[in-house]
Amino acid sequence: DTSFFFALVAKRDPAHRQAVKAFAKLLRARCRVITTDYIVDETLTLTKARINARAALALLDRIERSEAINLEDIAPHRFDTAKAFFVKHADHGYSFTDCTSFVLMRELRMTQALTTDRHFIEAGFEALLPVA
């Protein structure tokens, strides 16, 4: 989730240490981190706005070079499913990007998320970082 990637680079973020530790643990275990083009977009935009362009570019380079990070596209079928989920759950605080993540996670049978966002717990997933 965006909260994880941003916490990796934002040293003042309350979840920074936990994000760094979690990522290191996953790397040691040779686990894969699956993310989406929507999450990368949201993360780079947030990083540029809250830190600076240099930090955003460094993060993009890190994501692209990492063999541990798989980047999935929110293709049209995923977009349509996310749209239906977003409409059905309009009474929740889910962002559309959250909904795209939920759809992908269900499609890939993922149960855990690198996130501090309580919406993932509300949607039935386990957050691997302390939830804000």
C-alpha positions as CSV (number, residue, x, y, z in Angstrom):
1,D,0.0,0.0,0.0
2,T,1.0,3.6,-0.4
3,S,1.4,4.0,3.4
4,F,4.2,1.3,3.3
5,F,6.2,2.7,0.4
6,F,5.9,6.2,1.7
7,A,7.0,5.1,5.2
8,L,10.1,3.5,3.7
9,V,11.4,6.8,2.5
10,A,9.8,9.3,4.9
11,K,12.1,9.1,8.0
12,R,9.7,11.2,10.0
13,D,6.7,8.9,9.2
14,P,5.5,7.1,12.4
15,A,5.7,3.8,10.6
16,H,9.2,4.3,9.1
17,R,11.1,1.9,11.3
18,Q,8.5,-0.8,11.1
19,A,8.3,-0.4,7.3
20,V,12.1,-0.7,7.0
21,K,12.2,-3.8,9.3
22,A,9.3,-5.4,7.5
23,F,10.8,-4.9,4.1
24,A,14.2,-6.2,5.3
25,K,12.5,-9.3,6.8
26,L,10.7,-10.0,3.5
27,L,13.9,-9.6,1.5
28,R,15.7,-12.1,3.8
29,A,12.9,-14.6,3.4
30,R,13.0,-14.0,-0.4
31,C,9.3,-13.1,-0.4
32,R,7.7,-11.0,-3.2
33,V,6.1,-7.7,-2.6
34,I,3.2,-7.3,-5.0
35,T,2.0,-3.8,-5.8
36,T,0.1,-2.0,-8.6
37,D,0.6,0.8,-11.0
38,Y,-2.1,2.7,-9.0
39,I,-0.1,2.4,-5.7
40,V,3.1,3.5,-7.4
41,D,1.4,6.5,-8.9
42,E,-0.2,7.5,-5.6
43,T,3.1,6.9,-3.7
44,L,5.2,9.0,-6.1
45,T,2.7,11.8,-6.1
46,L,2.6,11.8,-2.2
47,T,6.4,11.6,-1.9
48,K,7.0,14.5,-4.3
49,A,4.4,16.6,-2.5
50,R,5.5,15.8,1.0
51,I,9.3,15.4,0.6
52,N,10.6,16.4,-2.9
53,A,11.0,15.2,-6.5
54,R,14.4,13.7,-5.8
55,A,13.0,11.4,-3.1
56,A,10.2,10.4,-5.5
57,L,12.6,9.6,-8.3
58,A,14.8,7.6,-5.9
59,L,11.8,5.6,-4.8
60,L,10.7,4.9,-8.3
61,D,14.2,3.7,-9.2
62,R,14.2,1.5,-6.1
63,I,10.9,0.0,-7.0
64,E,11.8,-0.6,-10.6
65,R,15.2,-2.2,-9.8
66,S,14.0,-4.4,-7.0
67,E,13.7,-8.1,-7.9
68,A,11.5,-8.5,-4.8
69,I,8.8,-6.1,-6.0
70,N,6.3,-7.3,-8.7
71,L,4.3,-4.5,-10.3
72,E,0.8,-5.5,-11.5
73,D,-1.3,-3.4,-13.8
74,I,-4.9,-2.5,-13.0
75,A,-6.1,-3.8,-16.3
76,P,-9.6,-3.0,-17.6
77,H,-11.2,-6.1,-16.0
78,R,-9.6,-5.2,-12.6
79,F,-10.7,-1.6,-13.0
80,D,-14.3,-2.7,-13.6
81,T,-14.3,-5.0,-10.6
82,A,-12.8,-2.2,-8.4
83,K,-15.4,0.2,-9.7
84,A,-18.2,-2.2,-8.7
85,F,-16.7,-2.7,-5.3
86,F,-16.3,1.1,-4.9
87,V,-19.9,1.7,-5.7
88,K,-21.2,-1.2,-3.5
89,H,-19.1,0.1,-0.5
90,A,-19.6,3.8,-1.1
91,D,-20.6,4.1,2.6
92,H,-17.1,3.1,3.6
93,G,-14.0,5.4,3.6
94,Y,-12.3,3.3,0.9
95,S,-10.5,5.3,-1.8
96,F,-10.7,4.0,-5.3
97,T,-7.1,3.0,-5.1
98,D,-7.8,1.0,-2.0
99,C,-10.6,-0.8,-4.0
100,T,-8.1,-1.7,-6.8
101,S,-5.8,-3.2,-4.2
102,F,-8.6,-5.2,-2.6
103,V,-9.6,-6.6,-6.0
104,L,-6.0,-7.6,-6.9
105,M,-5.4,-9.1,-3.5
106,R,-8.6,-11.2,-3.7
107,E,-7.7,-12.3,-7.3
108,L,-4.2,-13.4,-6.2
109,R,-5.6,-14.9,-2.9
110,M,-3.5,-12.6,-0.8
111,T,-4.4,-12.2,2.9
112,Q,-1.7,-9.8,4.2
113,A,-0.9,-6.2,3.3
114,L,2.1,-4.0,3.9
115,T,-0.1,-1.1,5.1
116,T,-1.0,1.2,8.0
117,D,-4.4,1.8,6.5
118,R,-7.3,0.4,8.6
119,H,-9.4,0.1,5.5
120,F,-7.5,-3.1,4.6
121,I,-8.5,-4.6,7.9
122,E,-12.1,-3.5,7.4
123,A,-12.0,-5.2,4.0
124,G,-10.8,-8.5,5.6
125,F,-7.1,-8.4,5.2
126,E,-4.3,-8.5,7.8
127,A,-2.1,-5.4,8.1
128,L,1.6,-6.1,8.6
129,L,2.3,-2.7,9.9
130,P,0.8,-0.9,12.9
131,V,-2.5,0.6,11.8
132,A,-3.0,4.3,12.2
